[in-house]
Amino acid sequence: MPMAFSSKYIAQAGIIAALYAVITIVLAPISYGPVQIRVSEALTVLPYLTPSAIPGLFLGCLLANIYGGLGVYDIVGGSFLTLIAGFFTYLLSKKRKPILAPLPPVLFNAFGVSLYLHFLFKLPYWLTVVYVGAGEIVACYLIGYPLLKIILSRQSWTGFFRI
């Protein structure tokens, strides 16, 4: 039996997609390349709160990567890695340990995005892992995790994320 998505689910996914894409594009000088802090990655903690964030992050990343100019590797690869990271963040929500929420995007992007960035920019793979990983830690743990804690501490905000 096919799963029907509510209008709230679709709206949440759309809002998250738009936020991710706009933040990435507005901050384009620091959002792309082997040394990056993609501030929009702070939103990758949202699957901890709602499954609608998974397609929202995927679509937002897809749109941002089309704009980014790194080609099919980034459009397909980066977007797919964001989709997988979002799914694992959602699974980790079952553990009820918010500190784990940023871990999948940090790991998947540090090791996965580096696979094609080191090739595109002709940099050593492990150096690229360090660069991308450091940017992910800043975005996901220094911005995303506090965002998640704020949302969790405000009952009125968590209602928005319930489907």
Secondary structure, DSSP 8 states (H G I E B T S, - for coil): ------HHHHHHHHHHHHHHHHHHHHTHHHHSSSS---GGGGGGGGGGT-TTHHHHHHHHHHHHHHHH-S-HIIIIIIHHHHHHHHHHHHHHGGGT-GGGTTHHHHHHIIIIIHHHHHHHHT--HHHHHHHHHHHHIIIIIIIIHHHHHHHHH-HHHHHHH--
